[in-house]
């Protein structure tokens, strides 16, 4: 049997980035993944020349210069800027909440006019401590924005009324008193030219990769091939769900190819009314400024996670945080296993956070 320095379970961003840093240190890595492709949720599939984000929209953004220079040393990024729209009962609003949004809502033309309206609506919660997400949102941005742009979308995303969701889910909401539709405040932003598969492929250069391989079906055999294990899967599954299962929200994607050059004129449009079952429509060609005569759109439907489905968003409520703490204690006792990524750490990370984590520990590889 070949012997490796690291067995990496999961060919997503954390695993691929770790493999690349290990390769630069002269280490040998075996990467296994139960899916039939590399890249995890970053995977793109070419459909008629359009790179389709198969597991939801991914826009790379960061203010960390080291992270930005690192990914650009591997692939070239385009200048895509995330400027989503919200559709509420046929009305379109710019996101994040900015002067364009306030003009569309109230006809407010100046920051002073918009501030007066928001402050007046926030007084509904004056003197009261927010006890749920609805009250927290109103205390931050007032009822108009909450009712049209937050309530329905959030209830679809989490599968329960905002009055039953904890306030901490939205500790803050971005409000800009400028006419700026750039969703992110980060200094750097873009998408790899040619899609994320190119980035992952560059990261996995030098590693041996086995796809369609379920780690838990041959764990003992795979563990024996390496000195250390890097595990990026579900931490509760690693420990056999001994304390019970952590909860997640999952997504279902409905993809459609259309023989028209432009469906919605924007890469991402959120649908914020509760009655529409999907949360957003993605039109993939706009991520790379495509000029094809056809287009591909994807509708995203959130739902409760069940065993066998792909876990996307951890439900970081009191019960699950307590449960995760118990699993984390078990993980910290493992001397030969590194737990990394959103599933192993039960936390939703942006891409730059994942890469930063790996770059932080690279000297220990």
N, C-alpha and C positions, 0 to 999 in steps of 0.2 A: 504494500500500500504506500502511496505517496504521503509524505508528511508535510503539513503546512504550519506556518506560525499562527495563522488565524483562520477559524471557521466563522464566516459572516452569514448570519441567518437573516435574509431579506436583501433584495437587490434594489431597494428604494434609495432615497437620497442619502440617508445616514449611512447605510451599508456601503453604498458606492463611494461616498466621500472618504469613509474610513479606509476602504480598500486602496484608494488612490494615495492617501497619506502613507499607508503601510508600504505600498509599492515604492514610493519615493525613498523610504528608509531601507529598501532592500529586503523587505519581508515578503513571504509567499502567502497568498490568501486563496481560500476556496469560498466562493459565494454561492449560496443555494437560495432558491425561491420557489414557492409552490405555484406561482403563476407561470404562464407560458411566455412571458416577456420580462425584460429588465425595466427598471425605472419606477416600480411601484405605482403610486397614484400620479406620477409625472408623465407616465407613458402617453405618447402621441401615436395615432394611427393615420397614415396618409390616405385620404379619400379624395381621389380626383385632383391631386396636387395640393390639397388643403390639409394641414396638420391639425387633426382633431384631438383635442384634450379629452381623452376617454373617461377620465375620472374628475371632471370639473375644471373650471378655469384656474390656471396657475400663472400669476404675474410675479416675476422676481423683482423685489424691491428691498433696498437696504440703505442705511446711512453708514455702515461699517465699510470703510475704504479697503481694509484688508480682504474682506469677503468679496467685495466687488472686483478687486484686482485679481483675486484667485479664480473666480468663475470666468472672467474675461481672458485669463491666460489659457483657458481650455477651449472656449468657443467665443464667437463674436455675438454680441447682443444687439438687437434693434432698438429703436427709440420709442417703442410702444408706451403710452401713458394711460393708466387705468382711469377712465372717466365714465362710470356706469350711470345709467338712468333708472328712475323708478317709475313704474306705470301703476297708477291708482285709479281704477275705474275709467281707463282711457285717458286720464290726465298724465302728462309727463313732467317729471321733476328731476333736476340735477342732483347728483350725490357726489361727495358728502354734502351735508347741509351748509350752504354758502349763500352769498348774495343772489345768485341766480335762482336758488330754491326759494328764498324769501320773496323775491319779486314774483315768482310763479304762484306762490301761496297767497300773498297779501298785496302785491303791487308795491312793496317796499323798495324804494330807490336808493336809500342811503343806509349805512350801518346804524345810524342813530334811530331811524324809523324802525328797522328790524329789531334792534335791541329793546325798544320800548314795548313792542308787541310780545316778544319772548318773555321779558321780565314780568309783564302783566299776567301772562298765562301761567308762569311759574308760581305766582302767589297762591294758586289753588292748593299748593302743598305747604304753604308757609306755616312754620311752627310744628310740622309733623315730620316724624322720621319715616322715610319710605320703608314699607313693610313687604313690598313685592316689586316685581319688575315694572308693572304699570306705574306705580307711584314714583319709582325711581326715575323713569323716563320723563314723566310730567314735571318732576322737580328740576330736571336738567334742561328740557327744551320746550316745555309747555304741551298743551293738549292737541293743538292742530297737527304739529309734526308727529306726535305720538300716534294719533288716530290714523293718519294717512300713510305714514312712511315707516312706522316701527311695528305697530300692533299686529297686523295680519301676517306680515313676513315672519316675525318672531314666533308667533303661535304655530305657524306651519313648520318652521325650523325645529322647534322643540316639541311639537305635538301636544301642547297643553296651553290653557289660557295664561295670558301674561300675569293675571292676578294670582296664579299658582306657581309662578316662577320666582326664584329668589332675586332680590334686588341686585346682588353683586354681579350678575351676568353683564350688566351694563353700568359699571362704576362710573364711566364717563362716555360722552358722545361727542364726536368732533363737530364743532360749530365754527365756521369761518365767516368773518364779516368782510370778505373779499370776493370778487367775481372769479373764483378759481375752482374748476371742476376736477382737478387732479386729486384722486381719492387718497393717495398716500402723501405723507409729509417727507418721506425719505429723499435723500440727495440723488440716489441712483435707482434707475428703474428700466425694465425692458424684458424682452423675451429672446431666448437663443434663436438666432437665424437658422431656420430649418427644423425648429422644434427641440423639445427637451431630450429626445432620444440621443441627439448628438452630444449633449452635455454628459449624460449618464455613460455613454459609450466611452468617452474620453476618460472618465473617472475609473472605469473598470478595465482599462488597458493594463495588462500584466497580471490580472487575476484570472483564475479558472472559475467559470460560471456554470452551474448546473440548474437549469430551469425545470419546471414540472416536478419539483422535488419537495415533498412534504417532510420537513425536519422531524416532526414528531413521529412519523412512521418508521424512521430509521435513525433515531437520535443517538443511540449508543454507538452505532457504526460511524456516524458522522463526527461525533465528539472525539472519537479515537483518532481521527485524522489530523487533529490540530492541537497545538499547545494551549490555545485560548479560544474562547467563543465570544463573538460579538452578536448579541441577540437584539433584534429590532422588532420582534413581534409582540403579541399581547402578553403582558407580564403575568396576568392571572392564568393564561393558558400554559405558560412555561411551568408554573407551579401546580399544574393539574387542577386549577380552580379550587384549591384546598380550603380557601376562606369564602368561596362563592364567586359569582361572576360580576365583573365590573360592567357598567352600563354605557352604551354608546347610542348615538344617532347615526343612521346610515342614509345613503342616497340611492335612488334609482334614476337611471338616465334613459331618456327617450330621444333617439337620434334620428334625424330626417335629412335626406339630401333633396334639395329643391332645384329645379331647372330655371332659376332666376339668378341674376348677378348679385342681388342685394336684398335681404329679407327685412332687416330692421335698422340698418345704418349705424349700428354700434355693436361692439363685441359682447357687452353684457347689459341686459335690461332686467331689473328686478320687478316682480309682480307682487305688490304689497297688500292686495286685498285678500282676505281670508278665503273667499269663495273659490278663487282659482287655485287648484291643488299644487301647482308647481311654484317654486320660489323664484326662478329666473329662467331666461332663455339666453343661451350663448350662441353667437354666430362666429365661428372659429376663424374664418378668413381674415377678419378685421384685426386679429392679433398680429398678423404679419403683412397687413396692407395688401391682401390678395386682390387680383383683378380677374379671377376666373369668371366664366360665364354662368357658373352654377355656384351653389353655396350649400353649407352644411350647418344645421342648427341642432342644439341639444336642449331639451327641457329637463330641469332637475326637480325630482320629487323626494322630499325628505320622508323618513319613516323610522319607526322603532327598529333597533337592531335585534336580530335573532341569530342564533348560532348558525354559522355557515355564510352569513352575509358579510360584506366588507365593513369593518368598523371605521367611521370617519371622525365623529366629534365625541370626545369624552364628555360624560354628564358629570361635571365637577360639583355636584351638590354634597351636602354634609355626609350622607350615607356612603357615597362612592369615594370621597376623599379619605374617610376613615378606613374603608376597605383597602384602598390603594396604599395607605400608610403601613398596613400590615404586610402587604406584598413587598413594599419597598424595604422593610426590615429584613425580609427573607433574602432579597436581592443583595443587600449590603453584606450579607454573610458569605456570598459566593466569591471565592478568591480567584476563580478562573473564568468568570463570565462578566462581560461588560454589557450593561443594558442601556440602549440608546434609541432615540427617536420617539415619536408621539405615542406609539402603542406601548412601548416598554416603559415610558415615563408618564403615561396617562395624562398627557397635556397636549393641547393643540399648539403646534409650532408653525411659524412662517418658515419659508425655505432658508432665509438667511440665518435664522436662529439655529437651525440644524447644522448648517455648515460651520457657524461660529463655534458650536460645541465641539465639533471634531477638530477644528484648527486649534482650539484651546488645549486639547489633550494630545496633540500630535507628537510632542516631545516625549510623551510617555510610551509611544508605540515602539 
